[in-house]
Amino acid sequence: MYGGHITDDWDRRTNATYLKVLFKPELLLPNFNLLYHLFKSPDPNRLDYEGYRKYIEEKLPAEVPQMFGMHPNAEIGYLTLQCETLFDTILSITAGGGGSGGGSKDDVIMNLITDFKTRAP
């Protein structure tokens, strides 16, 4: 659930620990295993920038808290918020278009989808 912002002493402590424990020169050694058994570093002598990018996109496993030495429950708050946001969005879409004379419910939903597509990366 760490969002990348250092806002207090606990964040500083967490960040300092990550830097001390996780980030070390051995990361660039061939077949180096970081805390998690499926997280293997590729051979730096065989990959250029594009190769690393492709490796990250295609070969690394999905991130789970255990990869970072955290308890499996560490992402429950994040996943709960994502579900709430998703369902709130679905409800806002399906509740739209009532009585305003702006078109059918399908038209309202299609307009919202088009708007979301233009604003999303």
Contact map, one row per residue, 1 for C-alpha under 8 A:
1110000000000000000000000000000000000000000000000000000000000000000000000110110000000000000000000000000000000000000000000
1111100000000000000000000000000000000000000000000000000000000000000000000000000000000000000000000000000000000000000000000
1111100000000000000000000000000000000000000000000000000000000000000000000000000000000000000000000000000000000000000000000
0111110000000000000000000000000000000000000000000000000000000000000000000000000000000000000000000000000000000000000000000
0111111000100000000000000000000000000000000000000000000000000000000000000000000000000000000000000000000000000000000000000
0001111100110010000000000000000000000000000000000000000000000000000000000000000000000000000000000000000000000000000000000
0000111110110000000000000000000000000000000000000000000000000000000000000000000000000000000000000000000000000000000000000
0000011111110000000000000000000000000000000000000000000000000000000000000000000000000000000000000000000000000000000000000
0000001111111000000000000000000000000000000000000000000000000000000000000000000000000000000000000000000000000000000000000
0000000111111100000000000000000000000000000000000000000000000000000000000000000000000000000000000000000000000000000000000
0000111111111110000000000000000000000000000000000000000000000000000000000000000000000000000000000000000000000000000000000
0000011111111111000000000000000000000000000000000000000000000000000000000000000000000000000000000000000000000000000000000
0000000011111111100000000000000000000000000000000000000000000000000000000000000000000000000000000000000000000000000000000
0000000001111111110000000000000000000000000000000000000000000000000000000000000000000000000000000000000000000000000000000
0000010000111111111000000000000000000000000000000000000000000000000000000000000000000000000000000000000000000000000000000
0000000000011111111100000000000000000000000000000000000000000000000000000000000000000000000000000000000000000000000000000
0000000000001111111111000000000000000000000000000000000000000000000000000000000000000000000000000000000000000000000000000
0000000000000111111111100000000000000000000000000000000000000000000000000000000000000000000000000000000000000000000000000
0000000000000011111111110000000000000000000000000000000000000000000000000000000000000000000000000000000000000000000000000
0000000000000001111111110000000000000000000000000000000000000000000000000000000000000000000000000000000000000000000000000
0000000000000000111111110000000000000000000000000000000000000000000000000000000000000000000000000000000000000000000000000
0000000000000000111111110000000001000000000000000000000000000000000000000000000000000000000000000000000000000000000000000
0000000000000000011111111010000000000000000000000000000000000000000000000000000000000000000000000000000000000000000000000
0000000000000000001111111110000000000000000000000000000000000000000000000000000000000000000000000000000000000000000000000
0000000000000000000000111111100000000000000000000000000000000000000000000000000000000000000000000000000000000000000000000
0000000000000000000000011111100100000000000000000000000000000000000000000000000000000000000000000000000000000000000000000
0000000000000000000000111111100111000000100000000000000000000000000000000000000000000000000000000000000000000000000000000
0000000000000000000000001111110100000000111100000000000000000000000000000000000000000000000000000000000000000000000000000
0000000000000000000000001111111100000000111100000000000000000000000000000000000000000000000000000000000000000000000000000
0000000000000000000000000001111100000000111100000000000000000000000000000000000000000000000000000000000000000000000000000
0000000000000000000000000000111110000001111000000000000000000000000000000000000000000000000000000000000000000000000000000
0000000000000000000000000111111111000001110000000000000000000000000000000000000000000000000000000000000000000000000000000
0000000000000000000000000010001111111111100000000000000000000000000000000000000000000000000000000000000000000000000000000
0000000000000000000001000010000111111011100000000000000000000000001000000000000000000000000000000000000000000000000000000
0000000000000000000000000000000011111010000000000000000000000000001110000000000000000000000000000000000000000000000000000
0000000000000000000000000000000011111110000000000000000000000000011110000000000000000000000000000000000000000000000000000
0000000000000000000000000000000011111111000000000000000000000000000000000000000000000000000000000000000000000000000000000
0000000000000000000000000000000010011111000000000000000000011000000000000000000000000000000000000000000000000000000000000
0000000000000000000000000000000011111111100000000000000000011000001000000000000000000000000000000000000000000000000000000
0000000000000000000000000000001111001111110000000000000000010000000000000000000000000000000000000000000000000000000000000
0000000000000000000000000011111111000011111000000000000000000000000000000000000000000000000000000000000000000000000000000
0000000000000000000000000001111100000001111100100001001000000000000000000000000000000000000000000000000000000000000000000
0000000000000000000000000001111000000000111111100000000000000000000000000000000000000000000000000000000000000000000000000
0000000000000000000000000001110000000000011111110000000000000000000000000000000000000000000000000000000000000000000000000
0000000000000000000000000000000000000000001111100000000000000000000000000000000000000000000000000000000000000000000000000
0000000000000000000000000000000000000000001111110000000000000000000000000000000000000000000000000000000000000000000000000
0000000000000000000000000000000000000000011111111111000000000000000000000000000000000000000000000000000000000000000000000
0000000000000000000000000000000000000000000101111111000000000000000000000000000000000000000000000000000000000000000000000
0000000000000000000000000000000000000000000000111111100000000000000000000000000000000000000000000000000000000000000000000
0000000000000000000000000000000000000000000000111111110000000000000000000000000000000000000000000000000000000000000000000
0000000000000000000000000000000000000000000000111111111000000000000000000000000000000000000000000000000000000000000000000
0000000000000000000000000000000000000000010000111111111100000000000000000000000000000000000000000000000000000000000000000
0000000000000000000000000000000000000000000000001111111110000000000000000000000000000000000000000000000000000000000000000
0000000000000000000000000000000000000000000000000111111111100000000000000000000000000000000000000000000000000000000000000
0000000000000000000000000000000000000000010000000011111111110000000000000000000000000000000000000000000000000000000000000
0000000000000000000000000000000000000000000000000001111111110000000000000000000000000000000000000000000000000000000000000
0000000000000000000000000000000000000000000000000000111111110000000000000000000000000000000000000000000000000000000000000
0000000000000000000000000000000000000000000000000000011111110000000000000000000000000000000000000000000000000000000000000
0000000000000000000000000000000000000000000000000000011111111000000000000000000000000000000000000000000000000000000000000
0000000000000000000000000000000000000111000000000000001111111100000000000000000000000000000000000000000000000000000000000
0000000000000000000000000000000000000110000000000000000000111110000000000000000000000000000000000000000000000000000000000
0000000000000000000000000000000000000000000000000000000000011111000000000000000000000000000000000000000000000000000000000
0000000000000000000000000000000000000000000000000000000000001111101000000000000000000000000000000000000000000000000000000
0000000000000000000000000000000000000000000000000000000000000111111100010000000000000000000000000000000000000000000000000
0000000000000000000000000000000000000000000000000000000000000011111111111110000000000000000000000000000000000000000000000
0000000000000000000000000000000000010000000000000000000000000001111111110000000000000000000000000000000000000000000000000
0000000000000000000000000000000001110010000000000000000000000011111111000000000000000000000000000000000000000000000000000
0000000000000000000000000000000000110000000000000000000000000001111111000000000000000000000000000000000000000000000000000
0000000000000000000000000000000000110000000000000000000000000000111111100000000000000000000000000000000000000000000000000
0000000000000000000000000000000000000000000000000000000000000000111111110100000000000000000000000000000000000000000000000
0000000000000000000000000000000000000000000000000000000000000000110011111100000000000000000000000000000000000000000000000
0000000000000000000000000000000000000000000000000000000000000001110001111110000000000000000000000000000000000000000000000
0000000000000000000000000000000000000000000000000000000000000000100000111111000000000000000000000000000000000000000000000
1000000000000000000000000000000000000000000000000000000000000000100001111111100000000000000000000000000000000000000000000
1000000000000000000000000000000000000000000000000000000000000000100000011111111000000000000000000000000000000000000000000
0000000000000000000000000000000000000000000000000000000000000000000000001111111100000000000000000000000000000000000000000
1000000000000000000000000000000000000000000000000000000000000000000000000111111110000000000000000000000000000000000000000
1000000000000000000000000000000000000000000000000000000000000000000000000011111111000000000000000000000000000000000000000
0000000000000000000000000000000000000000000000000000000000000000000000000011111111100000000000000000000000000000000000000
0000000000000000000000000000000000000000000000000000000000000000000000000001111111110000000000000000000000000000000000000
0000000000000000000000000000000000000000000000000000000000000000000000000000111111111000000000000000000000000000000000000
0000000000000000000000000000000000000000000000000000000000000000000000000000011111111100000000000000000000000000000000000
0000000000000000000000000000000000000000000000000000000000000000000000000000001111111110000000000000000000000000000000000
0000000000000000000000000000000000000000000000000000000000000000000000000000000111111111000000000000000000000000000000000
0000000000000000000000000000000000000000000000000000000000000000000000000000000011111111100000000000000000000000000000000
0000000000000000000000000000000000000000000000000000000000000000000000000000000001111111110000000000000000000000000000000
0000000000000000000000000000000000000000000000000000000000000000000000000000000000111111111000000000000000000000000000000
0000000000000000000000000000000000000000000000000000000000000000000000000000000000011111111100000000000000000000000000000
0000000000000000000000000000000000000000000000000000000000000000000000000000000000001111111110000000000000000000000000000
0000000000000000000000000000000000000000000000000000000000000000000000000000000000000111111111000000000000000000000000000
0000000000000000000000000000000000000000000000000000000000000000000000000000000000000011111111100000000000000000000000000
0000000000000000000000000000000000000000000000000000000000000000000000000000000000000001111111110000000000000000000000000
0000000000000000000000000000000000000000000000000000000000000000000000000000000000000000111111110000000000011001000000000
0000000000000000000000000000000000000000000000000000000000000000000000000000000000000000011111110000000010001000000000000
0000000000000000000000000000000000000000000000000000000000000000000000000000000000000000001111111100000000000000000000000
0000000000000000000000000000000000000000000000000000000000000000000000000000000000000000000111111100000010011000000000000
0000000000000000000000000000000000000000000000000000000000000000000000000000000000000000000000111111111110010000000000000
0000000000000000000000000000000000000000000000000000000000000000000000000000000000000000000000111111100010000000000000000
0000000000000000000000000000000000000000000000000000000000000000000000000000000000000000000000001111110000000000000000000
0000000000000000000000000000000000000000000000000000000000000000000000000000000000000000000000001111111000000000000000000
0000000000000000000000000000000000000000000000000000000000000000000000000000000000000000000000001111111000000000000000000
0000000000000000000000000000000000000000000000000000000000000000000000000000000000000000000000001011111100010000000000000
0000000000000000000000000000000000000000000000000000000000000000000000000000000000000000000000001001111110110000000000000
0000000000000000000000000000000000000000000000000000000000000000000000000000000000000000000000001000011111110000000000000
0000000000000000000000000000000000000000000000000000000000000000000000000000000000000000000001011100001111111000000000000
0000000000000000000000000000000000000000000000000000000000000000000000000000000000000000000000000000000111111100000000000
0000000000000000000000000000000000000000000000000000000000000000000000000000000000000000000000000000001111111110000000000
0000000000000000000000000000000000000000000000000000000000000000000000000000000000000000000010011000011111111111000000000
0000000000000000000000000000000000000000000000000000000000000000000000000000000000000000000011010000000011111111100000000
0000000000000000000000000000000000000000000000000000000000000000000000000000000000000000000000000000000001111111110000000
0000000000000000000000000000000000000000000000000000000000000000000000000000000000000000000000000000000000111111111000000
0000000000000000000000000000000000000000000000000000000000000000000000000000000000000000000010000000000000011111111100000
0000000000000000000000000000000000000000000000000000000000000000000000000000000000000000000000000000000000001111111110000
0000000000000000000000000000000000000000000000000000000000000000000000000000000000000000000000000000000000000111111111000
0000000000000000000000000000000000000000000000000000000000000000000000000000000000000000000000000000000000000011111111100
0000000000000000000000000000000000000000000000000000000000000000000000000000000000000000000000000000000000000001111111110
0000000000000000000000000000000000000000000000000000000000000000000000000000000000000000000000000000000000000000111111111
0000000000000000000000000000000000000000000000000000000000000000000000000000000000000000000000000000000000000000011111111
0000000000000000000000000000000000000000000000000000000000000000000000000000000000000000000000000000000000000000001111111
0000000000000000000000000000000000000000000000000000000000000000000000000000000000000000000000000000000000000000000111111
0000000000000000000000000000000000000000000000000000000000000000000000000000000000000000000000000000000000000000000011111
